[in-house]
Amino acid sequence: MRRTIRALLRTFALFIICSAAVPVAVSVTILATFLFVPLPATIPEPKPTVASQISHLYTVDPSGNEHEIGIFRKFEQSIPVAPGDIPAVLKNAVISSEDRNFYKHGGVDIRGSARAFWADVRNKSVVQGGSTITQQYVKNAYTDKKRNIVRKVREAILASQVDRKLSKDEILFKYLSSIYLGDGIYGVGAAAESYFRKPVTQLTVAESALLAGIIPAPSYFAPRSNPTGAEIKRKIVLTQMLQQGFITQPQYDEAKGQVVWLAARGAPGGPATQVYSPVQAQTQYPYFVDYVQKYLVAQYGHDVVFGGGLHIDVTMDTALQDLAEKTVSRQLAGTRPPLEMALASVEPPTGYVKALVGGRDFYNGQYAQVNLALGQCPHPKPDDKAEVLPSCLDAGVVSPDGGGSGRQPGSSFKPYVLATAFSKGYSPSKVYRAPGVFVIPGCKPVHSAADCQIHNAEGGGMGSATIRTATVESINTVYAQIVRDVGCKETAEMAKKLGITSAWWSPKVHTCSGNYALGVIDVSPLDMASAYSVFANRGLRQPATPVLRVTDSTGKVLEDNTKRKGTQVIDQIVADNVTDVLRGVITSGTGTHANIGRPAAGKTGTTENFTNAWFVGFTPTLSTSVWMGYANSQDPKRASLRGIKGVSRVFGGTIPANTWHDFMAQALKNVPVTDFSQPAPIQSIAAALNRKNRSGFDPGAKRAPSNTSDGGPFIYQPAAPKAQPPPTTAPPTTSTTSPDSTTSTTFFSP
């Protein structure tokens, strides 16, 4: 029988290929003959499903031993459903979208198939669909995935046979139980649990339309990776359901308003079709494991990560991670959600992420599975005419989306303006006017004169100030002038180059009035720690990574970060001078609460109405950022950081600086003290940066040796037989870069 079938298929395919000019009616007649004349064939057994393999995550201790901290596996495939479990609303959504004549045809829609066949013949390839639900089921269960005419003929014949053997309800049930719905999910039972955290029996009209919309292109319409595309398709399905009489106008109106919303972003603030993150086995380090998951999925895809049996060595230092979690927990003690704090710590010589905390509780509460240490990639609209686009949109750049959209950094963004100024030859001693209020030239107020004004945090001025003093004291009115001189576009490019993946600039959106210097774009704590680490590493950028090495189930190395070269994104002289200026913030400026008694540099940041407070700082061996704010800080009426643990107004130099101090002091407790390099004179940089031959140019001397081994004092190569202790270094020296003054931090005024 099988030989007869194969012969018939070859004959039919050959006839089709050689008869491209035959009218469609003839093709239909021939196809109908094969479909409706009884054939001596039985339905074959369905193809066995390929079992997924569990991926394992490991930390590596100083002796080279691995310790498992988590796993990635597909839970979804193990959720069976019964025919009575699938609600009518879901069946109707799928039928209206995929095969409106499902209950009328005999497994093959002759008109649609003929149209598809004729298009394929004319183009000599498979270019058009036309498959019924039965044909799709046959393709998944019995045939291969090759896109050719022979496969489509066999698929049509088998679909006709299946339709004769099984009832329509049986076919629909088998189809819905096995259809692929993106993110490694097979079947509607698994999809309901994974996407909506509910059994399939409880699906709403809006949720059913979303699932039905995924079917045509799961890799594109999967709501976690493309919520915008999923929302567009969901509305199309709802329209089809309304037109075909499956739902009423009131049902349509209600479901249409329930837009797709990723629950990881927090509360939707209105009617929504909430889509949740994949449920995974609980781990002791959920925020870091969540980061690893997002990083790997962006690199290799969901199926490889959750079913490929990967062996993943991570960069996390368990001692530092434990310390970070305890420090954040202690700082939040006595407060209540949605007040949150996030911390990210990166090793400058390698880019290894040593610790990452994205909130107070990953598993419980309204903001469960929200990782506030990570941001999201902004997507400027075409109308914005952005001249600088975020690097997370570039091919090959991984920017894992997290729980929030990121947060405005306030004055902790100023070092990127500073680096831009130094790269253009500006000196730290360059003097600017420093009034209490800077009136933006040429600005036309919309509501009041305040629309065209930039204020200092405490409202005072000092006549004039050098760039160094303006940084140490965080004088907004000076930085508004600096960014206008050096260029907002150039500043955005600098931030992007240093590692702020969300950095972008549009003259239409941001203009260059001066506010851009005060942190108007959203950033993530991880990006901030990574970008500041470039200063610590003398301009050599090592992109942040949570993995040391990844191998697949066959032992093939997919990624190896144990020996990274990095990229020199800014000159050493620029980096050294930025570091030297930022040292003064800690020794005598707005960040004195962060002083840990060893060489360190950093910057405070506070945004308008005290909605966000930051401290970002670094030593030669560790760069750490701390953010504090409300998870719902998009609502300015509820988000002001006032009256927190006895602090009337939370500036970056208060609780965030204290948190940074407590973490860094303990993290570096047993790490030898190293100092930064003495910066070369900035006056020489304009000519030096353009010279190929730098003979005779003084790069600056080390204040103290800092030749820590590759990877610094925290990192050890995977499977290393024995970790080498870091070299002994000289004690720190203290440098005062500006006069003592009263503490004041940035305050962004629109």
N, C-alpha and C positions, 0 to 999 in steps of 0.2 A: 504493500500500500504506500509506504513512504517513498519508494522509488517512483511510483506512478505520480504521486503528488509533486515530487521534485521535477520530474519530466514535464508535467503540465506547467509548472511555474516557469521553467526555462523557456518553454515554447511561447507562453503568453508574454513574457518579458521581451523576448526577441521580436515578437510580432509588434509590440508597442514601439520598440526602438526603431524598427525598420519602417514604420508606418506613420511617420510624423505628420504627414499630410492628410491622413484619414480623418474624416469628420468626427466630431465628438460623439454624435449619435451612434456611429459604428462602434467606437470604443466602449460606449455605455452598454451596447447590446452584448459585446463579447464579455465584458466584466460581469454583467448580469447572469450570463450563462454559467460562468464559473461559480457565482455566488448562490444560485438557486437550484441548479441541477444537483441532485444528490451525488456526493463524492464518497468513494470508498476510503474514508479516513476517520480516525478517532482523535479526540482532543489530546494533545500530549500533556505530560506532567509539567506543572509550573516550574520555572527555574528556581533553584535553591538560592536563598538570600545569603549574601556574604557577611559573615560575622565580623563585627567591629572589634578592634583591639584597644585595650586601655593604654592611655599615655600617662607616664609617671613623672613627677617633678621631684628634684632632689636639691638639697643644699650640699655644699662641700666644706668639711671642717678643715682646720689647719693641718691635719695629718693626711688629707686627701680622701678621707672616708665620706661616703655619701649617706644622706639621711632623707628619707622620703617625707615630703610635706604636703603632698596633694596628688590628685589624679584628675584626668579628664577622660570621660567616657560618655557614650551615648546611652542615656537612660530611656530615651523616647521610644525605641523600638520594642520595648518590653511591655507596652500598654495595650492589651487586647480589648476589643470592643465587640459587643453583640449586635446583631441587626437592629434590635429594638432600641439600642442606645443612641443611634444617629437620628437627630431631630429632623423633622420635615423641612424646617427652615433652611438647614444646611444642604439637604438634598436639592431643594428648589434653587438655592443659590448656584450650586454647581451645574445643574441642568440648564438653567437660564443662561449661564456664562459659556458652558462648554458644548452643550448639545440639546438645543431646545426641542428637537424632534425625537428625543431618546425613546419615548414610549410609542412612537409611530413607525420607526424603521425596523428592519430586520438585522440590525448589527452594523450595517453599512448604509450611509446616506448616499444613494446612487447619484443624485444631482451634485452634491458637494464633492464626492469622490471623483466623478467624471471631470468636474471643473479643475480639481487639483491634479488629476492625472494628465489632463491636456496641458496644463501649465508646466508640469514636469517634463513632458515629452518635448514641448517647444523649446525649453531651456536646457534639455539634455541633462537635467539634474533635479533633485528634489527642492523645489522653491516654494511650494504652497502647502498649507495644511489641509484640513477637511476631514480629519479623523473624528469619529464619534467617540463617545465614552467607552463603548465596547472595544473599539479599535485601540484606544489608548490603554485599556486594561490588558488587551492581548499583547501589545508592544512591551509593556512592563513585565508581564508574566511569562511570555513564551518566545518572543523574538529578540533579536539583537538590536543595538541602537544605530546601526548603520543607516545613513540617509541615502537610500537608493530605491529604484523602482521595484526591484525584485523583492525587497523586504516589504514594501507597501502592498504588493500583490498578495504575498503570503499572509500579511496582517489582515487584509480584507477577507480572504478566504477563511482564515481561522475565526475572525470575528463573526462571520456568518454562521459557522459551525457552533460557536459558543452560544450565539443567540438562539439557536434551535434546541440546545441542550439545557440551558439555564433560563430561569425566569428573569425578567427585567430587574426585579428587586434584588435577586441574588447577584446579578452582574454589578449593579450599582453598589451594593454592599462590598463586594470584593474589590471594586475599584477604589472606593473611599477608604478602605482598610489598608491599601497598599500604596496609594499615590504619594509621590515625593512632594513635600511642601517646604523645602528650603531648610538650611541650617542643620542638615543631617537628619531631618525628621521625616518619617514615613508613616502615613496613615493619619486620619483626622482625629483619632483618639489621642495619639501622641502630640499632635499639633495643638489641640485644645489645652492639654496639660502644660506643654512647654511655653506656648505664647501667652496664654490667658490664665494659667494656674487654676483651671477649673475642669471638671469632666465634660466630655463632649455633649452630654445630655443638657447642659445648661447654657449652650451657646446662644447668643442674641442674634438678631438680624444683622447688626453691624459687624459682629465678629464672624458670622457665617460668610458674609460678603467678602471680608478680608481674606479668609482662607480660600474661597473660590477664586479670588483674583490672583493668588500666588501660583496656581496650577500652570498657566501657559509658560511662565518663565521664572521658575523658583529662584534662580541665582540673582535675578533682577528685582523681583517683587517681594523678596523676603523682607518683612517689615523692620527687622533689627538693623539690617545693613542699608536699607533704602526706604525709610518711612515715607518720604515724599512720593516715591513711585508707587508704593503700596497703597497710599491714600488715594492717589489718582485712579488706580485700578479698582479700588474698593467702591468708589462712587460710580464707576462705569457699571459694575456688577449690580449695584443697587438700582440704577436706571433700567437695566435689563430686567430685573425682577419686577419692577413696577410696570413696565411695558407689557410683560407677559402675564400679568395678573397674579403673580405670586405674593405680592404685598400690596397694601393699600397706600393711598397718598399720605395719611398721617404716619404710618409705619416708615415710609420712605423719608419723610421730613425729619422724624426723630432720629433715624439711623444715620442720615446724612450729616447731621450735626455732631455726631460722635466721632470726631477726627482721630486719626491714628496718633498715639502718644506713647513714647518710650517711658515706662515706669521708672527707669533708672534716672530720669531727669528730675524726679520729684513729683509732687502733686500737680495734676494737669490744670487745675483752676477752672474747670468747666466740664461739660459732657465730653467723653473721650472713649475711644477704643484702646484700652491700655494694653501694651505689649511688654511682657516681662523678660528679664534676662534668663538664660538657660539655668535650670536648677542643677547644681553640682553638689557632690559630697562636701560636707562641711570640713573646714580645715582650720588649723590653729592660726593661720596667717591669711585670712580671707582677702584683705585689700591687696596684698602683694600678689597672691595667686590670681585674683581678678585681673590685675595689670598684666601678668604673664599671659593669661588667656587672650586678652584683647590684642596684645602684641603679636602672638603667634597666629591668631586667626587672620589678622591683617596681612601677615606674611604668607601663610600657607593654606588658608581656607579652613572652614569649619570641619569638613570631613576628615582632613588629615590630622587636625589637632585632636578631635574627639574620637576618631576611629582608627588612627594610623599607628598606634602602638609606639609613640615617640618616647625617647629617653631624653629628659630635659634637665640640664644642670643650670641652676639659677644663680644670680649674683647676690642674692640676699644674704646678709650676715645675721644669723639668728639672734645673736647678742644685741646688735644694734636695732633689729626689728622689735625685739621685746622691750628694749629701752624706749624706742619711739612710741610704742603703744602705751606703755606705762606713763610716759611723760604727757602725752595728749590726754589720757584718761584723768590724770591728776589735775591738769589745768582746767578740764571741763567739770570736775567734781563740784557738786553743789549747784550746777546749772541744769537747764532742761532743754530738750530739743524744741525748736529746730536750730538752736545755737550749735555750731559745729566748729571743728578745727581739723586742718589737714597738715601733714608734714611729709616732705620728700627729701631724701638725702642721697647725693650722688658723689662718686669718687672721681675727682678731676683727671688723674692720669689715665683712667680707663673708660670713664663714662658708665661704670657699673652702678646700678641703683642698689644701694645697700639697705635702705629701709624706706617703707612707704605706708603711710596711714591716711585713709581717706574719710575719716569720720569717727564718731563715737561707737557705732554698732552696725556692723555690716549685715547682720542677720535679722535684726528686729526693728520695729518702729516704722514710721511713715516713710522714711528714707532708706529702708533696707535695700542693700545692693547698690546704693549710690556711692560711687567712689569719687569723692571731691578732690582727691589729689590729681585726678586726670581731668582734662578739659574736653572740649569738642571742637571739631574743625569748622570754622566759620565759612560759609559759602556766599561771598559777595554776589549780589544780583548783577546781571549784565548792565542794568541802568546805572549802577554805581560807578562804572568805568574805573575800576581800581587799577592803579599803576603798579602797585606791589600786591601780589597775591600771597596768601598763607602758604608756607612750604608743605603743609600737610596735604595740599592738593597736588603736589608734584609726584610724578611716578617714582615709586620705590621708597617714598618717605612714609614711615609708619607713625601715625599719630592716633593712638587708641582713644576712642571716645569714652568719656567717663560719666559721672553722675550729673554734673552741671555743665553749663556752657563755658565754664571758666569764670574768673572774677576779675574785676578791674584792679590793677596793681598799685594805683596811686603813685607815690614818689619812688617806689621800688623799681619803676620803669626808667627813672632818670639816668642810671648808669649806661643805658643804651644811647641816650642823648650825649652823655659824657664821652663815650667811646667814639661816637661820630665826630664830635668836636676835636678830640685829640687826633683822630685819623686825618683831619683837615689841617693840622698844625696849630690848633689853638693851645695856648699854654694854661696850666692850672692857675696861673697868676693873672690871667686876663680879667680886667675889671668891668663890671656892668653896674648900671643903676639898680638899686634894690629898694624900690618903694613898697609901701604896704599894699598898694593896689596898682596893677598894671592895666592901663586902658589900651585895648587892642586897636591898633591903627586901622582906620578905614571901616571899622565895624559899624553896622547899622542895627541898633537894638530893636527887638521884636516886642518884648513885653515891658522892659524897663532898662535903665542904664546898666544894671547888673549883668545884662546879657553880654555886654562887651567888656567885662572886667574879670581879671584874675586876681585872687586874693591870696595872701599868705595864710598859713594855718591859724596863727594867733592874731592875724590882722596887722601886725607891726612891720615896720621897715627899718632899714639902717643906712639910708643914703646911698651907699655903694658897697659892692662885695666882689671878691674874686670868685672865679668858678669853683675853686677849692672850698671856700667858705660857704658859697651858695649850696654846695653839695652836702657839706657837713651839717649845716643848719637847715637844709631842705627848704630853700627860699624859692617859692613858686614863681614869683615875679621875675626873678633872674632867669630861671629855666625857660620861661615863656619866651624870653628874648633869645636865648641860646638856640632853641629849636628852630626859631624863625631864621636865624643866621645860618645854621648848618643844614637846614632842610628837613621837613617831615618825611618826605619820600626816602631820603638818605637814612634817616633814623629808623624807619620801618625796615629798610634793607639790612641795616646793622643788626637789629633785633632778630630778624629772620636768619641772618648769617650765624648769629651766636647760638641759635637753637630755639627761639620762640616760634614754634610751628604755627601759631595762630596769628602772627604778625602780618598785618596788611595795612594799606593806606590808599585812600581815594580822595582826591581833591574835592570831590562832590560831597562826600560824607564827612570827612574829618577836617577839611580845609587845612590851613596851617596858621591858625590864629595864635597858637601858643599852648592850647589845651592838650595837644597831642603829647607833649612832654610829660604830662601829669598822669599818664596811664589810663587812656580812654578805651583801649582795646582789651578784651578779656584774655586772660592767660591762665595757665594751670600751675599749681605748685611744682609739679614735676619739671615742666619747661623752665620755670624760674631757677630752680636749683641747677639744672643742666646748663643754662645760659651763663649763670654766674661762675660755674666751674671753669668756663673758658678763660676768665680772668685769672683764676687761680693757676691754671695750666699754661699761662703765658701766651695766650692766643691760640693754642692748639685745641681744637674741638674734637672731643670724643662723644658722638651722639649717645644719648642715654639708652641703655639696654638693660632688661631684666634677666637676660639669659647668657650663660657662658658658652654652652654648647648644646646643640640639638642633633640627635641621630634618629633615624627611622628604625622600623622593626627589623630591617636587614643589616643594620649597623652602618648604613651610609650616613655620613656627616652632612646634615642640611645647613648648619650654621655653626661657625666656630669664631667666638669672640675672645679667645684666650690670648691672642697676639694682635692687638689693634694698632694701626699706624696713626690714625687721626688725620685731621686736616688743619693746616695753619690758616684760620679764617681772618685773624687780625694780627698785626705786627706785635712782636713781643714788647716793643716800647710802649705801644698803646695800652696793652693789657697791664703792664707793670705800673703805668701812671694811673690807670683807673683804680687798680688795687691800692696804690699808695694814697689816693684821695679817699677811698672808701674806708681805709683804716681809721681815718679821723672821725668817721661817723660813730665808731665804737669807742674810741679813746676819749672823745670830748664833745661829740655831737648828739644827734637825736637818738642814737642807739646805745647809750652807755650801759643800759641794763643788760646788754648782750656781752659785756666784757668778760672773757673767760680766762684772763691772765696769760694769754699767749698770743702770738701774732694772728690777727683775724681782721677781716674786712666785711662790710655789709651795708645794707640800706634799709631804712624804715619805709613804710608806705601806708597811707590812710586815705580812704576815698570820701567823697561827698556824703554828708549826713552820717558819717562813721559806719557805713555799710560794710566795709571790708578793712581789715587791718593786717599788715604783713611785716615780717622781718625775714630778709634773705641775706645770708652771709656765708663766708667760707674761710677756711684755712688752706694751706697748700695741699692738704690731703683729704679734705671733706667739705662739700658744699651742701648746705641745707636751707630749705625754705619752709616757712611757717605761715599759714593763712588762718585767719579767724573771721567768722561771719555767720550769717544765718543761711541755712539751706534754701530758704525762700527769700533771699535778699533782693530778688527782682522787684519785690514789693517794698518801696522805700518807707512806707508808713509803719511797717512791722520789723524792719531790718536794722535799725540804728543800734550800734553797740554802745549803749549807755547804761550805767549802773550795773556793770558786770563784776561780781566778786569784789565790791568795794571800789572799783575804778569808775569814776563818773563818766569819763569819755575814753573809749579804748582807742588810743593811737597805736601805730605799729611799734613804737618804742616802749609800750607798756607790756601787756600780757604776751603778745607774740615774741617780743625781744626776750622776755623772761623765759618763755618756753624754749626758744633757741638756745639760750644760755644753759638751761638745765640739761637739755639733750646733748649739746656739743661738749660740755664740760665732762660728762660721764663717758661719752663716746670716745673722747681723746685721752681719757685718764691714763691709760697705759701706752699711749702712742708717743714716741719721741718728738720733742718740740722741733719744728722746722720753721724757718722764716721765709718771707717773700724776697724776691730780688730787688735790689736797689734800682729804681727806675732811672733810665738815661734822661738827659735833659730833653724836654719836649720841644724846645726851640729847634732842635736839629731834625725833627721828624719829617717836616715837609719835603726837604731835599733827600733825606735818607731813604724814605719809603720808595722813592723813584729811582734810586741808584742800584744798579746791578752789582757793582763792586763796592763793598762796605768797608774796605780796609781802612783802619784808623778810626772807625766809628765805635764809640764806647757803648756797648750794650748794657752796661750796668753790672755791678758786682753783687754776689749773694751776701746778704747780711749774715747768714749762717747756712751751713750745708743743708741741702734738702734732697739729697740723692737717694730717695727711697726707691726700693726695687720696683720693677714694673708691676703695677697693680697696687702699689702702696702697701701700707701696713695691714690692710684688712683682707686682701684678696690672695687666694692660693689657686694655682692651676688645678683643674679637675684631675683626680687620680694621682696627684703629686705624692711622691714617697715621703717627703718631709718638708715642712714649711721652714723657710729661712727667716730668722728674726730680723726686723728692720735695723738699719745701722743707727748707732748712737749719734746724736747731734747736739749742738751747743744750745744753751738756754736762750730764751727769746730776748730781744731788745725792745725797748719801748720807744715809740715814736709819737710825738705830739704834732699834729699837722694844722691845728687851728686853735685860737684862744678858747678858753672855757666860756661857755654861754649857757643861757637857759634852754631847756629842752623844748623843741617844737618840731612837729612832723608835718608832712604834706597834707593839704586839704584841697581836694579837687573842687573847683567852682566852675560851673558851666558858663 
